[in-house]
Amino acid sequence: MFTGLVQAVGTIRGKRPADGGIVFEIGCPFKALVLGESIATDGVCLTVTRDVGDGFEAHASTETLAKTTLGELNIGDEVHLERALNADDRLGGHLVTGHVDGVGALVSKTPDGDNLILHFRVPEPLAPFIAPKGSITIDGVSLTVNGVRGTEFEVMIVPFTQKETKLGRIPSGGPVNLEVDILAKYVARLLGKPGVDGVSDGGVTLDLLKRHGYL
């Protein structure tokens, strides 16, 4: 589990094919990494397979590469990094699983004083899970949604976020990993609404409650 508060911006130093995916070598300032620990990499939960002293190696499966932006990364590219949450840590962002729900794209960015408004487009199945003043994770960064219209939404990033992350440098049309609020996904499932994959399993209905004696 993560919070969406980026702890470092790492750099892709190596990328090699592996059985069932790609092994990345990522340079970063993290110390005393433990083999098997989880690190959110641009919002994707990856497992440390080797500590290289000033970085680590992690294996991204074919499923991960197909459902996220990791497969498009090249040597020298930057990635947001966050180590897994400790039980006694402050929860400064929101609960983030590191399980990407879909890939969106930057539509535009507009200065607002020293701040920057970022406007994104999302896959249609994700749109119902994004709400004004709700939380969303963009490339591993926890942000508050300013507004929503159809399959598009806006967030604002303050100067600190612009400095400490790469969000302000995303080009127009650039892809980003998105994870919607986990609470929204559970509520949708209980109500029988389509999930992030557009599929519904029925959920809790009046008929179900009557059959089990609740009504």
ABEGO torsion letter per residue (X at the ends): XBAGBBABBBBBABBBBBBGEBBBBBBBABBGBBBGBBBBBGGBBBBBABBAGAEBBBBBBAAAAAABAAAABBBGBBBBBBBBBBAABBBABBBBAGBBAEBBBBABBBBBEABBBBBBBBBAAAAAABBBGBBBBBGGBBBBBABBBEABBBBBBBAAAAAABAAAABBBGBBBBBBBBAAAAAAAAAAGBBBAAGBBAGEBBAAAAAAAGAX
